[in-house]
Amino acid sequence: MAKYLRMLRDGADVTAGKLYGVITESIGAYEIKDDANDSHTFYKTGEGDRFEIYEETTADILASKRTQLAALTAEITQLEAQLAEESRLKVGDYARVTDTSSVDEFTIDDVVRISKYNGTAFPLRGECPVSGMSEWFSPAALTKITPAEAHASLIAKIDAHFNPEGGAESRG
């Protein structure tokens, strides 16, 4: 069982009503870390004490952990929804082609910019920023990338086209 001091009055970097974990205990003396993370020893005298002793039972710990788990689960759900929204392709975004099974004009790793969206099975119109060639893609066939990643990928492809043996390294 964990033991805590519940402070009855403010002072010495402790807050009234707050629980502080007991670090060490000897007869009537309890050492805690205060709000400033300093060690303090408080003594139980019986009258006018600044604290009361609180012992946390296994049931208390379990209830606390369940509350923490529920809060963490809610936070994870919120972050997953935020990640899904950030990953969702929108008009103007750049994407890398990762599946060519439903398209003819593109290859794996080609870069496209989303130019249109509709509600069909292939809702994303991807257009090559260099050639202007375009096709309709499913969301699963594309992976969102940043403009900087798109730029680097396009430059690498152009370099490879003009210098197929060495790419950017052999430019002098």
N, C-alpha and C positions, 0 to 999 in steps of 0.2 A: 504494500500500500504506500502510495506517495503521500508525503506530508507537506502541508503548506501553511503559511501564515497569512491570514486575512487581516489587512491593516484596518484599524478602526479610526485612525486620524492621519491626515497628510503630514508630511515633514520628512527631512533627511532623504530626499529623493525617493520617497514612497508615496503611493496614492491610496487614500482611504477607499476601502471596498475591494481593492485589487488583491489577487492571490499571488504570493511569491513562494517559489519552491524552496524548501529547506535543503541546504547543501550539506551541512553537518549539524549534529544535535548532540549536546551533552546535557547533563542535569540542569534543566530550566533555561538553557541557552540555545538559541537557534540562529544559525548563520544563513543569510540569504544574499542574493544579488539584487540591488535596488534598480530603479529605472535608469540610472546612469551606468549600470553594470559594475558598480562598486560593491564590495563585500561589507555587510553590516551584521553585527550580532545583536539580537534582541533577547532580553531576559524576561522570564515569566515570574512576576512578583506576586500576582494574585489580586492586587487592587490597582486600578488605574493603568492596567496594561494597555499598550498601544496596539495590540493584536489579539486575535483568537486563533487557536490551532484548528486546522481543517485537514482531515485525513480523507483522501480520495479512495473510494472503494473500487473494486474491479468493475462493478456496475456503472459507477461514475465515469471511469476511464472508457468503458465500452460506449456509453452514451455520447461522450465527447468525441470519440473517434468516428462514430456514426454521423454525427453532425458535421465533422470535418470532411468526411467522405462525401456527404450529400453536397456540401459547398464546392468541393473539388470536382465532383461529377458535373454540377451545373456550370462551373467555369470551363471544364473541358468541352462540354456541349456548345457553349458560347464560342469558344475558340475554334472548334471544328466548323461551325457555321460561318465564322469570319474567314477561315481558310478556304472554305468552299466558294465563298463569294469572291475572294481575292483571286482564286484560281480560275473562276469562270471567265471564259473568253467573251469579250464585248467588241463592238465595232471600234476599230482603231488600234486594237491590241495586235502585237506580233506573236506568231506561234511557229513552232517547229513541227514539220510533218513527221509523225511517228508511225503511221499506218497508211499504206498506199493501196490497200485492197479494193477501195471504192473509187479511186481516181486514176486517170490515165496519164496526165501531163506532169505529175510531180513525182519526186523520189524521196526516200527517207532522208531526213535532215534538211530538206529544203525549207526556206523561211518564207512565210506568207504573212500578209497583214489582213486582218479581218475587215472586209469592206461592207458586208451586209449580213443581216440576221433575219431568218424567218422561222416559223414554228414546225418545220418538216423534220423528217428523219435525218436529213443532212442540212442543218440550219445555218451553217457558217460558210459564207462565201470568202474563200481565201484567195488573195491576189499576190502574185510575186512582185515585190517592190522594184525589181530591176526590169523584168520583161513585160509586166502587166498581165501575164497569163493568169487565168483564174478558174477555180472549180468550187463546187459545193462539197463541204466536208462534214463528217459527224464530229461531235466534240471529242470522242474517244480517239480520233485520228490525229489530233493536234495537242501539243503541250505549250502552254503559255510561256513566253520568254520576255525578257526586258528589251527595250529598244537598244541598249548597249550590247546585249547578247546577239540580237538580230544583226546589228552593224558589224560586229566581229565575225560572225558566221558568213555574212555576205562578202566582206573583204577577203576572208580566207578562200572562199569559192572563186572569187575573181582572180586572186593571186595564183591559185592552182590552175586556173584556165590559161593564164598567160605564161606560167612557168610550172608545168606539170611535174617537173623532177625535183624542185626544191622549195616551192612555195615562198613564203615571206623571208625565209632565212637566206636565200641566195640572192636577194636584191642587194645591190651594192651601192 
